[in-house]
Amino acid sequence: MRRWLILAVVASFGVFLEGAAPAQSSTVADTLRGVRFGNHVTYERAVLDLGTRDAPAESVPYYRWSRIDGNTVVRVRLPSVDHTLTAGGKGLGVGISRYYVVRTRHGHNLFVDFILTKSAGPVNVFYLDHPARIVVDVPASGGDNSYPGATFGERMVLMQPRAEHEVGPENFMITGYGRPFEAQGLWRLKNADGRVVDKGSFRTSDWSEAWGRISLTVDYPDSLSGKKGVLEVGEISPHDGSFDGVSVPLSFR
């Protein structure tokens, strides 16, 4: 009798735990199948459709979200999702200007960055099952996202440092994501005269299926201390050898 009582308690406790968070379905969601947008007049809705490459999933796996970079970005982390059928695109401009699907630095899973408009208000993120969806609702107004925006290029997005920021002393972080050819990227520093005074290379975590994460520390020469200069992040064009990327003016401590 005691054994059956214990089993009943354990079974009921297991049901409680399963209901406490999004559950895995028989079709495990390992792929972001698409991102779609809807204009609801006072807010913009983005819907992340989850499943496999062949079919939608029934239940949403574990995920996390936060607002980052001066509240200018909503980041939805998908720890169990490692494939995507979309790499990014434009929002409707009501609350979301664009989005990027990015592979994390260790290369196993993905996150999605939604770039918000300057007036976007408080964000609401929730999930729906049957089929599996994550919903991001962004009001068209009510916010003040006046923090300087990231720098966007065709194949490179620089989140930090922001344009006209002061960096240093001695070094600073470069973060963002890109899709340079074969994941090989280049950074370089120019002084106020436009001369390259330092440069280096990096690898992104992806370049074909999704955007690849960039995170590195750059040491700058003493000749830039107390002066202005320009950071360039991108790649050398395989076609003509020219530099292709983004440029950010900075002040160096």
C-alpha positions in Angstrom: 0.0 0.0 0.0 2.8 2.4 0.9 4.6 1.6 -2.4 1.5 2.6 -4.4 1.1 5.7 -2.3 4.7 6.8 -3.0 4.3 6.1 -6.7 1.1 8.2 -6.9 2.8 11.1 -5.1 5.9 10.9 -7.5 3.6 10.7 -10.5 1.6 13.8 -9.5 4.8 15.7 -8.7 6.1 14.8 -12.2 3.0 16.2 -13.8 3.4 19.4 -11.8 7.0 19.8 -12.9 6.1 19.2 -16.6 3.6 22.0 -16.5 6.0 24.5 -14.9 7.9 25.1 -18.2 7.5 24.5 -21.9 7.7 20.8 -22.6 9.4 18.8 -25.3 7.0 17.2 -27.8 7.4 13.9 -29.7 8.7 16.2 -32.6 11.6 17.9 -30.9 12.0 21.5 -32.0 15.6 21.8 -33.2 14.9 24.3 -36.1 13.7 27.8 -36.5 11.4 27.4 -39.4 10.6 31.0 -40.0 9.9 34.5 -38.5 6.7 36.3 -39.6 5.3 39.7 -38.7 1.9 41.3 -38.2 0.8 44.9 -37.9 -1.7 45.2 -35.1 -1.9 49.1 -35.4 -0.7 49.9 -31.9 1.9 47.2 -31.8 4.0 44.9 -34.0 4.0 41.1 -33.5 6.8 38.8 -34.5 6.2 35.0 -34.4 9.0 32.5 -34.4 7.8 29.2 -35.8 9.7 26.2 -34.3 10.0 22.6 -35.4 12.2 20.4 -37.5 13.3 21.0 -41.1 10.3 18.9 -42.2 7.5 19.7 -39.8 6.3 22.1 -37.1 6.7 21.0 -33.5 3.8 20.7 -31.0 5.5 22.2 -27.9 8.0 25.0 -27.4 11.3 23.9 -25.8 13.1 26.0 -23.2 14.0 29.6 -24.2 15.0 32.9 -22.6 14.7 36.5 -23.7 16.0 39.9 -22.5 16.3 43.5 -23.7 20.0 44.4 -24.2 22.2 47.2 -25.6 20.4 50.2 -24.1 17.0 48.5 -24.6 17.5 48.8 -28.4 17.5 45.0 -28.9 15.2 42.1 -27.9 17.3 38.9 -27.8 15.5 35.5 -27.8 17.9 32.7 -26.9 17.1 29.2 -28.2 19.4 26.7 -26.4 17.9 23.6 -28.1 17.7 25.0 -31.6 20.7 24.6 -33.8 19.3 24.9 -37.4 17.4 27.7 -39.1 15.6 28.2 -42.4 15.9 32.0 -42.2 19.0 34.1 -41.4 17.2 37.4 -40.9 15.2 40.1 -42.6 13.2 43.3 -42.1 10.4 43.9 -39.6 7.4 46.2 -40.4 9.0 49.2 -38.8 6.1 49.7 -36.3 8.2 48.4 -33.3 10.8 46.2 -35.0 13.1 47.4 -37.8 14.9 44.2 -38.6 16.0 40.8 -37.1 19.1 38.6 -37.2 19.4 34.9 -36.6 22.9 34.3 -34.9 24.9 31.3 -34.0 26.4 31.5 -30.5 30.1 31.6 -30.1 30.5 27.9 -29.2 28.6 27.1 -32.4 25.9 24.8 -31.2 22.7 26.8 -30.9 21.0 30.1 -32.0 19.6 33.3 -30.8 17.4 35.9 -32.6 18.0 39.6 -32.2 15.1 41.9 -32.9 16.3 45.5 -33.5 13.7 47.9 -32.1 12.6 51.2 -33.4 13.5 54.3 -31.3 9.9 54.7 -30.0 9.2 51.0 -29.2 7.6 50.5 -25.9 7.7 47.7 -23.3 8.0 44.3 -24.9 5.9 41.2 -24.1 7.2 37.7 -25.0 5.3 34.5 -24.6 4.9 31.1 -26.2 2.1 29.1 -27.8 1.9 25.4 -28.4 0.1 23.3 -31.1 2.1 24.3 -33.1 5.1 25.6 -31.3 5.6 29.4 -31.5 7.3 32.1 -29.6 5.5 35.5 -29.8 7.2 38.9 -29.5 4.8 41.8 -29.1 6.4 45.3 -29.4 4.3 48.4 -28.9 4.8 51.2 -31.5 5.3 53.9 -28.9 5.9 54.4 -25.2 9.6 53.9 -25.2 12.7 56.1 -25.5 15.4 54.0 -27.1 17.8 57.0 -27.5 20.9 54.9 -26.8 23.2 55.1 -29.9 22.2 52.4 -32.4 24.4 49.6 -33.6 26.3 49.9 -36.9 24.7 47.9 -39.7 26.3 46.6 -42.9 25.3 44.2 -45.6 27.4 41.4 -44.1 28.5 42.8 -40.7 26.7 44.2 -37.6 28.7 45.9 -34.9 26.9 46.0 -31.5 29.9 47.4 -29.5 31.6 49.8 -29.6 28.9 52.3 -30.7 29.8 55.2 -32.9 31.4 58.2 -31.2 32.0 56.3 -28.0 35.2 56.6 -26.0 37.0 53.4 -25.5 40.0 52.1 -23.5 42.3 52.6 -21.9 44.7 50.4 -23.8 42.0 48.0 -25.2 38.3 47.5 -25.9 35.8 44.8 -26.8 34.3 44.2 -30.3 31.0 42.4 -30.3 28.5 41.8 -33.0 28.0 39.3 -35.8 28.8 38.9 -39.5 28.7 36.6 -42.5 32.2 37.1 -44.0 33.3 34.6 -46.6 34.3 31.3 -45.1 33.8 32.9 -41.6 37.1 34.9 -42.0 36.9 38.5 -40.8 39.3 41.4 -40.4 39.4 44.4 -38.1 41.7 47.4 -38.5 42.3 50.8 -36.8 42.9 54.0 -38.6 44.2 57.2 -37.1 42.7 60.7 -37.8 44.8 60.9 -41.0 43.2 57.7 -42.4 46.4 55.6 -42.0 46.0 52.0 -40.7 47.9 51.7 -37.4 46.8 48.3 -36.3 44.9 45.3 -37.7 44.0 41.7 -36.9 41.7 38.8 -38.0 38.9 36.8 -36.4 36.6 33.9 -37.1 32.8 34.0 -36.9 30.8 31.1 -35.5 28.9 30.7 -38.8 28.6 32.4 -42.2 26.4 30.1 -44.4 23.3 29.1 -42.4 23.1 32.0 -39.9 25.1 35.1 -38.8 28.2 34.2 -36.9 29.0 35.7 -33.5 31.9 38.1 -33.0 33.5 38.7 -29.6 37.2 39.8 -29.2 39.4 42.2 -27.3 41.5 44.6 -29.3 44.7 46.3 -28.0 45.4 49.7 -29.6 48.8 51.4 -30.0 49.9 54.3 -27.8 49.8 56.5 -30.8 46.0 56.5 -30.6 45.8 57.4 -26.9 43.9 60.7 -26.3 43.0 61.0 -30.0 40.3 60.1 -32.4 40.3 57.3 -35.0 38.2 54.8 -36.8 37.5 51.1 -36.3 36.7 49.1 -39.4 35.3 45.6 -39.1 34.6 43.4 -42.1 36.5 41.4 -44.7 38.7 41.7 -47.8 36.6 41.3 -50.9 37.6 38.1 -52.8 36.7 39.9 -56.0 39.0 42.9 -56.0 40.8 42.9 -52.7 39.0 46.0 -51.3 37.7 46.3 -47.7 34.0 45.5 -47.3 32.5 46.2 -43.9 31.4 48.8 -41.3 33.3 51.9 -40.0 32.9 53.4 -36.5 34.4 56.7 -35.4 35.8 56.4 -31.9 37.7 58.4 -29.2 40.6 56.6 -27.5 41.5 57.2 -23.9 
